[in-house]
Amino acid sequence: MKVLIARAPGPKKWTKFHRDPNCSGLRKGEIADGAQYVLRDLDDLPDTVEPCRFDCCFPGSVTTADLRTRGAVNAEPKPARDVRVGHEVEFRNLATGKAERRRIVQGSAKSPDELSAEAPIAKGLLGHEPGEVVDIELPSGKVIRVEIVSAADPAADR
């Protein structure tokens, strides 16, 4: 079975592994630390690496050795609702009423329809769900309040 695991830059070791590429656990600190996710075969991982315990991956008390022995249950991953890198996000500035639709990208935005994940607005949107109202501080110190209207992964529609 192939699983997703973060390979952190520098001296850090492997972290927990995931079955669901939409797992909300993927964004918890691992990406913030500069980790990149790679697919690895479960049999190639050391027993000391723990499986993710979120419902979408491996719920309950299961170890890496247990998964190798009995195999993992193949369940359809639940679609993620929260804003992630790669998603197209529609958000509305509540003060002006202006709505925008942008795709959040890793690195620099290369078109007006893209928003770098490092931009303050993207950082404020990441991890939140449609319907949420978020206060985002801009580099000028001004705080804007936006409502997330929708978030979708265009790659999931292919």
Secondary structure, DSSP 8 states (H G I E B T S, - for coil): -EEEEEE-STT-----EES-TT-GGGGTTTTTTT-EEEEEEGGGS-TTS-B--STTT--SS--HHHHHHH-----------S--TT-EEEEEETTT--EEEEEEESS---STTEEETTSHHHHHHTT--TT-EEEEE-TTS-EEEEEEEEEE-GGGG-
